[in-house]
Structures are given as structure tokens and as C-alpha cells.
């Protein structure tokens, strides 16, 4: 592996480290380490607050830990709750996935 690829792999491990930012969550039946980022999600939404009947999350995880890239509107279960994919981007082995769910009130 090249020195750059080694650096990227090490950076991913630091970012997703359970003692740093990472948390374990059940994603589609597998326990994986991921990071949820509410601040980055609000920035992507232009600072807008969510509607009362909607819940959104921005998830970062290793691409290989997720069940495979899904398109807009596909369902992804997170901690036993169904969410729908808004965006799914992958860069240097990290998937950045925005998800939304409707809240029944």
C-alpha cells in the first residue's frame, strides 16, 4: 500500500475511533462504528431547522461497513428505525449519508 493510502486508512481509524468521535450503532442488522453530525447536517440544510414531523441524520461510516451504496429514497435501518436515503457520497473509504424519517405524531 502506498504511503498516502496508509495515511488515509489511519485518518479513518482516528475519526471513527470509539474513544474519539465514533459510536456503535445498528445499521441494517450489523453493529458498526459511525459518527452522526448534526452541525454539518444543519449547514447542508442552509441552517434550517427540521419540521416537527421529520427527523434527519448525517452519518459517516467506513464504506465497507455499510450494506452497499443505496440510491435516493432507499430504506436504511438505523438502530431499528427506518430512514430513507437523501444523499450517499463516498470519498477515500468514508461514506457520508444523509437520511430522513417521518415521525408519526
N, C-alpha and C positions, 0 to 999 in steps of 0.2 A: 504494500500500500504506500502511496506517496506521502510525503510529509504533510501536504495540505489536507489530504483525506484523513490522516491521523489527527490533525488539529481539529477538523470538523467533528469527527467522532468524539473526541474529548470534550469539545464545547457542548455537544448534545448531551453527553453524560452529566456535565455540570449543571446545565439548565434544567434537566429533568431529575436531578438528584433529590431523593426524598428528604434529605436534610436541608435542602435549599428551597427550591420552588415547587418541586414535584409532589404530587399526591396520587394515591392509588384510587382508581375508580373502575367500576364495572362498565365496560363498553362492549355492547353486543355479546355478552356472556363471557368475556375474558377480563381478568383484572390486569390493568395496565397502569403505567406511570404516565401522568399527563399534568398539564398546567392549564388552569382556567384563568382568563384575563379579562375582568370586567372593564377595566380602564381602557384597554385597547379596543374593546368592543364598542364602548360609548364613542370613542374617537372615530371609529369606522362608520358609526351611525350619525356622525356630524354633531355629537353631543346631545342628541335627542334622547329623552327618557322613554322607556318602553311603555306601551299601553298596559293597562291593568290586566287585561285578559291574555297577555303574551309574555313568554319567558324566553330569553335568548342567552346563549353562552358562546364564548370563543374558546376553543380547545386547541392546545398544542400537544402533539404526541409524536413518537417515532412512527414513521410511515409503516414500518414492518410490524408494529404492534397493533395497528388498526386492521379491521376486516377487509380492507381493499377500498380503493378510491370509489366514492359514490357521487352521483350527479345531483343536481338541484332537485329538491323535493323528495329524495330518497330518505327512508327512515333509518335512524341510528339510535339504538337504545343506550342511554347513559344512566347508570345507577337505577335500572329498572323502569325508567321513564322514556317514552318515545319522543324523540326530537326529529326534526326534518332539516336536511342539509340546505343551507342557503348558498354557501361557497365552500370549496375544498381546494386548497392550494398546497403544493408540495415544493419544498426547497431544501436542498442539502440534507435530505433524510428526515426533515421535520414537516409534519402535516399541520396546516393551520386551517381549522374547520369552524365555520360559524353555523350554529344550529338554533332553531327556534321551535317552540312548542306552544300550543294553545292551552290556556288554563281554563278548566271548567269551573265557572262560578255559579 
